[in-house]
Amino acid sequence: MKKIIIHEDAEKELWYATDYYEDKVVGLGLDFENEIQKALISIQENPKRYIETEYRVRKYLLQKFPYFVYYIEFEEYIWIVAFAHTSRKPFYWEKRIY
């Protein structure tokens, strides 16, 4: 399996969302983290499975939370571009792929 590399800003988004959910309900942040882990494993096991958008970017929709995981598959690794809410600031992350 290919190694996963997470963009620095995507990692910040992940921890921000985790903290947000944990502040809402104790344990919900952990549930969010677990969903992200499932997503990363699934992406790593079969990166071509998910919808390809523009610029070779693919997206995985979390099952229990309104978030996409945007990523690009390269020959030797998978680059996570963003953990983005489905309805907030669409395509803000695109500047990361240039």
Steps between C-alpha positions, in 0.01 A plus 500: 500500500603854432605734776258779592632854530272768644533864398590716799184710465286188466640373827402827666148463356478151641590606852276805483200285400585238763511767771178655370311169524650418837385838635147426376471156661762311699614206289379641168851623415628146545221372276608751236863389530394136461303587184808674361714195576251273319507738205880503483518121515240467226679756283831327559358157413334614178580861405337482156164398648382852574374773268764692310437871464712756319880498518514125588353577843275229641252534782374269769178590684496405867202285601403667829631855465457763227863495387692409187855373498664642187812322379731440205661167425860515386721212395658453843254660744153643556487867585208618716420851383212587734247386757222732384146556623252419224323836509751755631741696283486279191831446318705716740760222499564511125787744545689218675530292185679759283 
